[in-house]
Amino acid sequence: MKLETLRVGIMPLEQYKKRTIAIAKGEYIPKKDEPKVWFESLKSMAQILSSENQELLRIILLNNPQSLRELEELSGRAKSNLSRTLKTLQRYGIVDLNKVKNNIVPEVKATDFKVEFGLQSVA
């Protein structure tokens, strides 16, 4: 299993919208090394990468649970909370949720994060 360093950027929503439109119009071409995952603020990133979610990622890495039920037992978190958290982490490319037989098996994709942000416009 190859774990990756996820490059994340911090950019206000309005600036992100302008950047996305510029990309769609072909006016801006993102560089290869630019973040692919963006947060609106450090606060929103901190919510996703909270200490509770970091602990959940560690539990997955160390125990390799083969179902959400197993992860629920290992983590002590309710299945509905766990499912919502994992879907959010999946949206940001931090975990994959693989269907194996009738089970959802979580897999950690990123264990390290490089954060980029600045006060100047990117696009």
N, C-alpha and C positions, 0 to 999 in steps of 0.2 A: 504494500500500500504506500503510494507516494503522497506524502503530505506537502502542502504548498504554503508559501508565504503569500497571503492575500494583500494586495495593494488596495487601500481604501482612500478615498478622498473626502474632504469636507467642503461643501459648497452650498450657499444659501439656495433655497428652492427657485427663486426668480432667476438667479444666475445659471442654475442648472437647466432651467427651461430654455433660456437663451442659447446656451451651449448646445442643447439637443436640437434646437431648430437650425442652428448654424451647421451642425453635422448633417442634418437631413437635406439642407440646401446645398451641401458640398462646399460651403464657405470655410469650414474648419474640419481638418482631418486629425483625429486623435493620434498622438504618438503611441508607439508600441508599448512603451513603459509607463503610460498613464494609467491611473486606477480605472478599473472597470466597475467597481462598486463605489457608490457615493452615498454619503449621509448628509442631511441638511445641517447638522451641527455636531459638535463634540458631545453634547448632551444626548442626542439621539443615538450616536454610536455607543456611548456608555451604557445606554439602556439595553442594546442588543448584546453587547459584550460585558454584561454585568457579572459580578463575581458568581452569582448563582448559575448563570449560563456557562461561564468558564468551568465551573465545577461539573456541570452536566457533560460538557465536552470531555473532561478528564475521565469521568465515569465511563463514557462510551469508548474512549481510547483504551483504558485499562481492562475493561470487562468484555468488550466486543459483544454486547447483547444482541440476541437474534430475534427479538420482538419488542414491541412497545411495552407489552406486559412485563417482560423481564427488566426493561429499563425503568419502568414504573416502580418495581420492587427495589431495584438497586438505588434509585435516586430518592425514593420516598415522595415523589411528586405525583399528583393526580393525573390520570391519563389525558383528560381534556386539556389541562395546563401544559402537559408534556407535548401533546400533539400540536398545539398552537405555537409553542416555542420552537419546536423542530421545524415546522413549516416556515416560520420567520427566518430561522437560521439557514434554511434551504434557499429561500429567496435571495439571501445575501451571499450564497456560494460557500457557506461555512460547513454545511453538512449535505449529504445526499441521503435520500430516503428511498431505499431499494425494496421492491416487492419480491420476496422470496417465498414461494408457495403461497400461503395465506397470511404471511406476516410482513409487516413493514420493518425493515432492518436499517437502523441509522448508521451512517458511516461518516466520520469526521474527515473533511477534505482540507481544511486549513487550520493550522495550529499557531501560526505566527502572522502578525499583522504589521504592515508598514503604513503609516498614516501620513498623508500629504495634505497640506492646506496652506493657504496664503490669503492675503488681503487684496491681491490684484486679480482681475478677471482672467480666466483661462482662455475664454473664446473671444 
